Amino acid sequence: MHRRNILKIIGGGVVLAAAGAVGFSTTRRPDTALAPWGQAGQYDDPRMNALSYAILTPNPHNRQPWIVRLDGENALTLFFDTDKQLPHTDPNDRQLTIGLGCFLELMRMAANADGYDVAVSLFPDGTDPGGLDNRPVASVVFTAAPPLRDPLFDHVMARRSNKEPYDSTRPVPTDAIARILQTARHGRLGGSVQDADIAFWRQLTTDALTIEFETPNTFKESVDLFRIGKAEIEANPDGIDLGGPLFEALSYAGVLTREATLDPASQAYAEGLAAAHDNTQSAMGHLWLVTQDNTRADQIAIGADWLRVNLACTAEGLSFQPLSQALQEYPEMAALYQETHSRLAPGSGTVQMLARIGYGPDVDLSPRWPIAAKLGTV
């Protein structure tokens, strides 16, 4: 929900006055929840150093579904946090596995830049295609090596998932797309900035978002993960953060509540849906990744590609937002899931990721749990 829609809800008056008050607005930034961004790379242990970057990686609903156990002097084991599942929109944990692949790739980039190679063994105790569990996702061993800095690593701190409307008057250059399409190492990366394709995917992704809103259990899954205002964000720096003075003012006024957001008859629901449509309808291009098979190893590999694509867009000055709704595997989405696959994987394969790109406004960092909160055992 961006500023224009917020103002339509509150209609001015005392709430807007409160939101604009200097003393109010300057204290609403959740600095503690954003601190991990400033702590990246500040550790002596090379594993902790690499992990301090890895926790900044993109992941579904910002669930941050990783737990890490440090093993001996030079190894670690990555686990999936089963408390972070999204059973309605990601019933088989496919998207969450992709997030773990992003995590491992950024860990590798950071370790390589710091002068360490990493040997990764995926799912050493096996896995279940029906869902992730307490078994290890990866065993990792660090070994000293000559520093090798991936050029994309330079863009980690500027990377965002930009969930604001993009500038619909500013096209994405075709040469930028050509460079981005060279990024993937595992899956089939495709993309288009052609007008006809943009129009098609704008409509399909808008329809998919509408289905997610209008399906009670999938929409509630997102609303339950709302973190409204500084106090909630800092208490639980994961999920969907709704921070800043305007959101806090709406919350104080009783306009922005979970109950109101879930009520299809409420203005909060209507404006939330309209804001989501503003985003999909302002896309100036789209990118997608396809795999031939759909094993857990494929999903991890696509996570590595997806992080690289996001960083490549950042390097080009492009905004980027995943639009995974049409790829989700629940009955109400089945028709759009099939249509998406018919268009992007007409022979066979799985469309793993879809995103919009364009030129959007600057947005703030996403909250993160500190790395210390993610160390433990399962």
ABEGO torsion letter per residue (X at the ends): XBAAAAAAAAGEEAAAAAAABAAAAAAABBAAAAAAAAABGABABAAAAAAAAAAABBBBGGAGABBBBBBEAABBBBBBBAAABBAAABAAGAAAAAAAAAAAAAAAAAAAAAGBBBBBBBGAAEBBAAEBBABBABBBBBBBBBBBBBAAAAAAAABBBBABBBBAABBBBAAAAAAAAAABAABBBBBBABAAAAAAAAAAAAAAAAAAAABAAAAAAAAAABBBEAAAAAABABEBBBBEAAAAAAAAAGABBAAAAABAABAAAAAAAAAAAAAAAABAEBBBBBBABABAAAAAAAAAAAAAAAAAAAAAGBBBBBBAAAABBBAAAAAAAAAAAAAABAABEBBABBBBBEBBBBBBBBBBBBAAAABEBX
